[in-house]
Structures are given as C-alpha cells and as structure tokens.
C-alpha cells in the first residue's frame, strides 16, 4: 500500500453521512477549496457538467422553509426518475441503514410519526448552515448526471480532508421545482441532489452509527476469457 492509497482509504473510512450539524457557518474560502478539489474528477470529454449553488445561512433557512412547505402541500416532482423499486440485497442495505438511524435517535420501528419527523430533517438539512445544490446541464442527460456523481463523491472527500462534515441528499431533488424557484436555477439544468455541509455535532445521536460496505468479492465479476 502506498502512502497516497493509505491517505485515500483513511479519508473514505472516516467519511460518513452526517445527520447532525453545528450551526456555525464555514468560511467561504473553505467551501471554494472543496469545490476546487472536487473539480479534478474526470468527466466525459472534460465537459464538467456540474454547477454548485451554495447557500449561506439566511438562504439555507429560506430554502428549508420552502421545501418543508412543498413536502406538506405538493407531490414530489424530481427531474430524474426515482428508483422504481429496491429489491434483494439493495433493499436489505436500505432497510439496515434506516433501522440503524432510527435506533440511534430512539425511534421505534413501529413509530410512523417519529419516522416521518426524522424524514423531515432532510429538509432542515440536519441543521447544517449550508447546502450545496448540484445541478447538471439537461442536454447531457444521464451522462452528465453520472459525471456529477463523481463530483459529489470527490466533494465529500475533499470536505472530509478539510474537517468539514457532509451528507449527500437525494431527498432534496424530489422537489426540484421548489429548489429551482428559490435559488433561481434555470430550467436548462437538472437538479440532482443537495449536499448539506458544515461542522459535525459530535454529540448528536444520529452521528453514532456507521454503515457497512460489501466485500469486494460481492461486487467484482472476474472475466478471464
């Protein structure tokens, strides 16, 4: 193992989806450094289709208020089709993650009201001072979205390296028209996800669990001939 590989593995192992932030805003130059680093990822023909709309605390609150209103009164309307279903191991992993979260914050499995309230924390950005909305050029379709996924991964690792906690949030994209209206994002861009970011609240119970990863033997198909 090289030193560079050890550093990358360490960052990946430390990074987790933070669900409890301190309200302290980050310096603008820290966020700029995160984006600058993440932009080193590859993209098809170097198109770099991602655009990042970063809210400061007043705008973060304004977007949160609008999203909570949309959740209460509107049907979801994502720019990209939602997964049709989770089956097999994918459903098992999804359930395990959910049960770990509910257990950490003291919500019983049959407490539907409690689960709903926890779900709504997505639209409060888990008290993060900032949210980065990731959008992609609509004309580039699925491949622009795929390239932007690489950017999201690099963003979270760059943040981790700078001591900043993150959580990518697909839930925000469910109300793409609201996000677009509040942040003035044109129709020519697909709303892909949000990334809440800030300083982790180490005392928040939602930050006490970690998800597992599959063994490489489960995901590699060796093709010999």
C-alpha atoms as one frame of an Amber mdcrd trajectory, in Angstrom:
protein
   0.000   0.000   0.000   1.377   3.401  -0.959   1.128   6.466   1.259  -1.326
   8.040  -1.195  -3.551   4.944  -1.142  -3.441   4.850   2.662  -4.477   8.504
   2.818  -7.378   7.939   0.413  -8.535   4.849   2.292  -8.342   6.744   5.567
 -10.498   9.574   4.181 -13.056   7.124   2.808 -13.167   5.259   6.117 -13.595
   8.427   8.188 -16.234   9.989   5.935 -19.838   9.309   6.866 -23.208  10.892
   6.213 -23.546  13.478   8.968 -27.101  13.911  10.271 -26.427  16.445  12.999
 -24.504  19.676  12.359 -23.414  22.640  14.414 -24.925  25.896  13.100 -21.573
  27.687  12.704 -21.089  28.874   9.106 -17.972  27.878   7.192 -15.511  30.365
   5.698 -16.244  30.935   2.011 -12.673  30.055   1.062 -13.024  26.623   2.699
 -16.046  25.839   0.529 -14.201  27.177  -2.517 -11.267  24.836  -1.783 -13.658
  21.877  -1.529 -15.163  22.675  -4.924 -11.760  23.374  -6.474 -10.511  19.967
  -5.331 -13.641  18.098  -6.417 -13.354  19.559  -9.904 -10.301  17.369 -10.540
 -12.563  14.354 -11.162 -12.876  13.060 -14.738 -15.878  13.815 -16.923 -16.933
  12.817 -20.432 -14.899  14.956 -22.897 -13.980  17.106 -19.892 -17.455  18.676
 -20.080 -17.553  19.252 -16.297 -21.378  19.462 -16.354 -21.863  20.181 -12.641
 -22.854  23.536 -11.219 -22.908  24.198  -7.472 -25.369  26.589  -5.826 -24.137
  27.087  -2.243 -26.443  28.701   0.308 -25.287  30.920   3.129 -27.312  30.667
   6.403 -30.129  33.120   5.505 -30.672  31.428   2.147 -30.325  27.990   3.751
 -33.236  28.816   6.046 -35.267  30.263   3.170 -34.788  27.113   1.080 -35.597
  24.867   4.053 -38.838  26.724   4.729 -39.886  26.455   1.091 -39.083  22.742
   0.925 -40.996  21.936   4.113 -43.977  23.783   2.648 -43.665  21.820  -0.590
 -43.461  18.492   1.242 -46.690  19.302   3.056 -48.705  20.510   0.078 -47.160
  19.187  -3.152 -46.398  15.864  -4.789 -42.727  15.066  -5.434 -41.538  16.108
  -8.884 -37.883  15.150  -9.378 -36.102  15.995 -12.623 -34.805  12.420 -12.867
 -36.984   9.345 -12.403 -36.922   7.951  -8.865 -35.816   4.290  -8.458 -38.761
   2.082  -9.438 -38.048  -0.254  -6.522 -35.383  -1.693  -4.222 -35.106  -5.482
  -4.238 -32.811  -8.154  -2.839 -29.551  -7.008  -1.326 -30.287  -3.376  -2.245
 -33.489  -3.393  -0.218 -31.679  -5.149   2.631 -28.952  -2.498   2.731 -31.517
   0.303   2.576 -33.529  -1.141   5.454 -30.445  -1.758   7.559 -29.351   1.865
   7.157 -32.825   3.104   8.106 -33.082   0.854  11.148 -29.605   1.941  12.312
 -30.659   5.580  12.110 -33.964   5.055  13.930 -32.250   3.061  16.666 -29.583
   5.738  17.097 -32.159   8.504  17.605 -34.517   6.368  19.705 -37.350   5.859
  17.199 -39.143   2.503  17.458 -39.658   0.594  14.212 -43.441   0.915  14.533
 -43.341   4.645  15.346 -44.516   6.006  11.997 -44.923   9.554  13.289 -41.376
   9.549  14.627 -40.058   8.214  11.344 -41.883  10.965   9.460 -40.376  13.641
  11.684 -36.910  12.193  11.136 -37.520  12.171   7.374 -38.367  15.874   7.524
 -34.906  16.554   8.957 -33.706  16.112   5.356 -35.464  19.375   4.504 -33.967
  21.136   7.510 -30.583  19.955   6.230 -29.942  18.427   9.663 -29.242  21.954
  10.976 -26.341  22.483   8.561 -25.515  26.139   7.839 -25.001  25.464   4.139
 -26.385  23.245   1.425 -24.754  22.815  -1.969 -27.296  22.087  -4.697 -25.726
  20.081  -7.504 -27.209  20.533 -10.965 -26.187  19.284 -14.384 -26.740  20.514
 -17.915 -30.023  18.927 -19.030 -28.832  18.332 -22.605 -26.169  15.939 -21.286
 -28.813  13.666 -19.759 -27.763  10.576 -17.832 -24.092  11.005 -18.657 -23.990
  14.498 -17.210 -25.639  13.097 -14.093 -23.092  10.271 -13.955 -20.186  12.709
 -14.221 -21.763  14.835 -11.492 -21.965  11.768  -9.258 -18.186  11.561  -9.403
 -18.045  15.230  -8.447 -20.320  14.594  -5.439 -18.062  11.788  -4.202 -14.952
  13.942  -4.587 -16.715  16.855  -2.874 -17.410  14.773   0.230 -13.819  13.506
   0.383 -12.329  16.965  -0.096 -14.603  18.224   2.668 -13.523  15.401   4.960
  -9.873  16.260   4.319 -10.606  19.829   5.454 -12.505  18.782   8.577 -15.941
  19.516   7.102 -18.844  17.094   7.514 -21.276  16.373   4.682 -24.316  14.365
   3.672 -25.433  13.986   0.043 -29.242  14.280  -0.065 -31.307  12.865  -2.914
 -34.476  13.814  -0.985 -33.967  17.460  -1.895 -34.184  16.646  -5.606 -37.711
  15.306  -5.062 -38.899  18.910  -5.051 -36.816  20.189  -7.939 -39.281  22.961
  -8.969 -39.094  24.461  -5.463 -35.302  24.346  -5.408 -35.168  25.881  -8.874
 -37.563  28.690  -7.939 -35.888  29.623  -4.642 -32.323  29.537  -5.960 -33.001
  30.879  -9.455 -31.664  27.798 -11.227 -32.692  27.727 -14.911 -34.838  25.005
 -16.486 -31.867  24.004 -18.625 -30.290  22.353 -15.589 -31.294  19.128 -13.827
 -31.462  19.264 -10.040 -29.550  16.147  -8.982 -29.112  16.371  -5.216 -28.083
  18.562  -2.346 -25.059  18.226  -0.082 -25.554  19.615   3.419 -22.223  20.708
   4.862 -20.795  22.231   7.996 -19.148  21.185  11.235 -20.348  17.922  12.751
 -22.162  17.954  16.080 -20.322  15.042  17.758 -22.963  14.801  20.477 -25.900
  14.286  18.117 -27.143  10.672  18.407 -27.707  10.387  14.655 -23.934  10.563
  14.193 -23.202   7.496  16.325 -23.714   4.748  13.735 -21.780   3.746  10.626
 -22.960   1.792   7.603 -21.015  -1.204   6.318 -19.637  -1.837   2.842 -19.849
  -5.002   0.780 -16.813  -7.219   0.421 -15.063  -6.825  -2.962 -15.884 -10.466
  -3.715 -19.566  -9.478  -3.768 -19.113  -6.769  -6.389 -16.307  -7.995  -8.682
 -17.115 -10.307 -11.592 -13.810 -11.605 -12.954 -13.880 -12.216 -16.721 -10.979
 -14.495 -17.753 -11.767 -15.491 -21.332
